[in-house]
Amino acid sequence: MQRLASIDVGSNTIRLLIAEPVMSALLRPIHVQRRITRLGENFLPDRVLQPAAMDRSISALKEFVELMGHNGVSKYSAGATAVVREASNGSNFLNLVQSQTGLAVRLLSGSEEARLSLLGVASVISNRESAMVVFDIGGGSTELVWKGEGESSAMESNSLPVGVVHLTETFLQGDPPGHEPCLQLRKYVSNVLTEPSFRRNFHDTLWVGTAGTVTTLASMWYELAEYDAARINGTVLERTWLADLCARLAEMKLTERRKLTGLEPGREDIILAGALVTLEMMDIFDFSQFTVSDAGLLEGLFLDLCRTLSS
């Protein structure tokens, strides 16, 4: 069977999926890999990708190219997201990637990123036909995608300037960070979320979180010594648990956080920012729980490639 691959070049993490397509909206994973390269490190205020961050990311992509070759991948789809989209040297970075790895990585628009994320989430969420808001808290931005009831319903999306790498660098430099900086971070996020650009009545709407922040939170909730995507998909997290976690993390040093079971190494400094963004979002939009999806943009890129090849 033909093996395909997708690559998600994110602001914090670069991910690879090698799989075999099964029908139109399913896949059989062969190999999944992720590398925290912190591409968005020290991105602000100049909105420039830093040389060291680009070098780390290109090294990870070289490794992915080797894995694709070893696994007999015939076609792939690779996309870059917010931090590359906003960087003044984003196109230079993608040119470097092509020249040094041979990978053609396309720059995803905000609306394309939203569409692909929704496609990935819908592949694992059982009640995919209900009205749904998908949120993806990334290293450089937060994506919100709303769709109405039914598979062919209208979709709206918004990319917000709320990313865990930038928020951590701006607000949470203390070790431990303490509660006051957490309140300042939440106030900043609240000001962004209450702008009128993405306001509607979300009554009876399913909230679904995808990508590294919420999947890590689910892993911490289960206290997973080894990450298990099948167990993460469909997990429901409650506001009360999340608020308690934020309070505990605010008082923990990095060395203490590294001992928490379920917390992916390399995320110990940014997980608090991600949890606080999630908590503020729950309060602003008034939902007390959300469903976690391990699938998202990476799977959406893969499934979109499958559709293109079959059309």
C-alpha positions in Angstrom: 0.0 0.0 0.0 1.2 3.5 -0.8 2.8 5.4 2.1 2.4 9.1 2.4 3.6 11.7 4.9 2.7 15.1 6.3 4.8 17.6 8.2 3.6 20.4 10.4 6.2 23.2 10.9 5.0 24.9 14.0 6.2 27.7 16.2 7.3 25.4 19.0 7.2 21.9 17.6 7.8 20.2 14.2 5.8 17.0 13.6 5.9 14.2 11.1 3.3 11.6 10.3 4.0 8.7 8.0 0.9 6.6 7.3 -1.1 4.6 4.8 -4.5 6.0 3.6 -7.5 3.9 4.5 -10.6 5.1 2.6 -11.3 8.8 2.3 -11.0 10.1 5.9 -9.0 7.5 7.7 -5.3 6.6 8.0 -3.1 3.8 9.4 -0.1 5.4 11.2 3.3 3.9 10.5 5.5 6.4 12.2 4.9 9.5 14.2 7.7 11.8 15.3 7.9 15.2 16.9 10.8 17.6 17.7 10.5 20.7 19.9 12.7 23.1 18.1 11.3 26.4 19.4 11.3 28.1 16.0 9.5 31.1 17.5 12.1 31.7 20.2 12.9 35.4 20.7 10.6 36.2 17.7 9.3 39.4 19.2 9.5 42.4 19.0 11.2 42.4 15.6 9.3 39.4 14.1 12.4 37.8 12.9 13.2 34.0 13.0 16.5 33.6 14.9 19.5 31.8 13.3 19.8 29.2 16.1 16.1 28.5 16.0 16.2 28.0 12.2 19.2 25.7 12.5 17.4 23.5 15.1 14.3 23.3 12.9 16.3 22.5 9.7 18.2 19.7 11.6 14.8 18.2 12.7 13.5 18.4 9.1 16.7 16.6 7.8 16.0 13.8 10.3 12.4 13.6 9.0 13.5 13.4 5.4 15.7 10.4 6.3 12.7 8.8 8.1 10.5 9.3 5.1 13.2 7.7 2.9 13.6 4.7 5.2 9.8 4.2 5.3 9.2 4.3 1.6 7.2 7.5 1.5 6.1 8.3 -2.1 4.3 11.7 -1.6 4.2 14.2 1.2 2.5 17.5 2.2 4.4 20.0 4.4 3.0 23.2 5.8 4.4 26.1 7.9 2.1 28.1 10.3 1.8 31.3 12.1 5.4 32.2 13.1 6.7 31.7 9.6 3.7 33.5 8.2 4.4 36.5 10.3 8.2 36.5 10.1 9.9 39.1 8.0 12.4 36.4 7.0 9.8 33.6 6.7 10.4 33.1 3.0 14.1 33.0 3.5 13.7 30.3 6.0 11.5 28.2 3.7 14.2 28.7 0.9 16.8 27.5 3.3 14.7 24.4 4.2 14.3 23.6 0.5 18.0 24.0 -0.3 19.3 22.1 2.8 16.7 19.3 3.1 15.0 19.1 -0.3 11.6 19.6 1.3 9.1 22.0 -0.3 7.2 23.5 2.6 4.2 25.6 1.7 3.2 28.6 3.8 -0.3 28.1 5.0 -2.7 31.0 5.2 -4.7 31.4 8.4 -7.9 30.2 6.7 -6.1 27.2 5.1 -4.6 26.3 8.5 -8.0 26.4 10.0 -9.6 24.3 7.3 -6.9 21.6 7.6 -7.1 21.6 11.4 -10.8 21.1 11.3 -10.4 18.3 8.8 -7.9 16.5 11.1 -10.1 16.9 14.2 -13.2 15.7 12.4 -11.4 12.4 11.6 -11.4 11.4 15.2 -14.3 13.2 16.9 -17.4 11.0 16.9 -20.0 13.9 17.0 -18.4 15.8 14.2 -21.7 17.0 12.7 -22.5 19.1 15.7 -21.7 22.8 15.9 -18.1 23.0 17.0 -15.3 25.4 17.9 -11.8 24.0 17.5 -9.0 25.8 19.3 -5.3 25.3 18.7 -3.0 27.1 21.1 0.4 27.3 19.4 3.8 28.7 20.1 3.1 31.9 18.2 -0.6 32.2 17.9 -4.0 30.7 18.8 -6.3 29.5 16.0 -10.1 29.5 16.6 -12.3 27.7 14.1 -16.1 27.6 14.3 -18.4 25.5 12.2 -22.1 25.1 12.3 -24.1 21.9 12.4 -23.7 19.4 9.6 -20.7 18.3 7.6 -21.1 20.9 4.9 -21.9 23.9 7.2 -20.3 27.3 7.1 -16.9 27.8 8.8 -15.3 30.9 10.3 -11.7 31.2 11.6 -9.6 33.7 13.4 -5.9 33.7 14.2 -5.2 35.5 17.5 -1.8 36.9 18.6 -1.7 34.6 21.6 1.2 32.1 21.6 2.7 30.2 24.5 6.3 30.9 23.6 5.8 34.6 23.3 3.6 34.7 26.4 6.1 32.8 28.4 9.0 35.1 27.3 6.9 38.2 28.1 5.1 37.3 31.4 6.5 34.1 33.0 10.2 34.5 33.4 10.3 33.9 37.2 11.2 30.5 38.6 8.7 29.9 39.9 6.6 32.5 38.0 4.2 33.2 40.9 0.5 34.2 40.7 0.8 37.9 39.8 2.5 37.4 36.4 -0.2 34.7 35.7 -2.9 37.3 36.3 -1.1 39.8 34.0 -1.0 37.1 31.3 -4.6 36.3 31.7 -5.5 40.0 31.5 -3.6 40.3 28.2 -5.3 37.2 26.8 -8.7 38.5 27.9 -8.2 41.8 26.1 -7.4 39.9 22.9 -10.3 37.4 23.3 -12.9 40.1 24.0 -12.3 42.0 20.7 -15.4 41.9 18.5 -13.7 40.1 15.6 -14.7 36.6 16.9 -17.8 37.0 19.0 -20.9 35.0 18.5 -23.3 32.9 20.6 -21.6 29.6 21.3 -24.5 28.1 23.2 -24.8 24.3 22.7 -21.4 24.3 20.9 -18.9 21.5 21.3 -15.5 22.9 22.2 -12.5 20.8 21.0 -8.8 21.5 21.7 -6.1 20.2 19.5 -2.2 20.4 19.3 0.5 20.3 21.9 -0.9 22.4 24.8 -4.2 20.5 25.3 -2.8 17.0 24.5 -0.1 17.6 27.1 -2.7 18.7 29.6 -4.7 15.5 28.9 -1.5 13.4 29.3 -0.9 15.1 32.6 -4.5 14.5 33.7 -4.0 10.7 33.0 -0.4 10.9 34.4 0.8 9.0 31.3 4.4 7.8 31.6 4.2 7.1 27.8 2.1 9.2 25.5 -0.9 7.3 24.0 -2.7 9.2 21.2 -5.6 6.7 21.2 -6.3 7.4 24.9 -6.0 11.1 24.5 -8.5 11.4 21.7 -12.0 12.1 23.1 -10.7 13.0 26.6 -12.9 15.6 28.4 -11.1 18.1 30.7 -12.9 20.1 33.2 -12.3 23.8 34.2 -12.0 23.0 37.9 -9.1 20.6 37.3 -7.4 23.0 35.0 -7.7 26.0 37.4 -6.2 23.8 40.2 -3.3 22.8 37.9 -2.6 26.4 36.9 -2.4 27.4 40.6 0.0 24.5 41.3 2.2 25.2 38.3 2.5 28.9 39.2 4.3 27.9 42.4 6.5 25.2 40.9 10.1 25.6 39.7 11.1 24.2 36.4 13.0 21.4 38.1 9.8 20.4 39.9 7.7 20.5 36.8 10.1 18.2 35.0 9.1 15.5 37.5 5.4 15.7 36.7 4.3 12.5 35.0 2.7 13.2 31.6 4.5 16.5 31.0 6.5 16.2 27.7 10.2 17.1 28.2 10.8 20.5 26.6 7.3 21.8 27.6 8.0 22.4 31.2 8.5 26.2 30.7 5.6 26.9 28.4 2.8 24.5 29.7 1.7 27.1 32.3 1.1 29.7 29.6 -0.9 27.2 27.5 -3.0 26.2 30.5 -3.7 29.9 31.4 -4.8 30.7 27.8 -7.1 27.7 27.9 -8.5 28.7 31.3 -9.1 32.3 30.2 -10.8 31.1 27.0 -13.2 28.9 29.0 -14.1 31.9 31.2 -14.5 34.4 28.3 -16.6 32.0 26.2 -18.4 30.4 29.1 -17.7 26.7 28.7 -16.8 24.4 31.6 -15.3 21.5 29.7 -13.7 20.6 26.4 -12.9 17.6 24.3 -9.3 16.8 23.4 -8.2 15.7 19.9 -4.7 14.4 19.3 -5.5 14.8 15.6 -5.4 18.3 14.0 -3.3 20.1 11.4 -0.9 17.3 10.9 -3.6 14.8 10.1 -5.5 17.4 8.1 -2.5 17.9 5.9 -2.3 14.1 5.4 -6.0 13.7 4.6 -6.0 16.7 2.2 -3.1 15.1 0.4 -5.1 11.9 0.1 -8.0 13.7 -1.4 -5.8 15.5 -3.9 -4.2 12.3 -5.1 -7.6 10.5 -5.4 -9.3 13.3 -7.3 
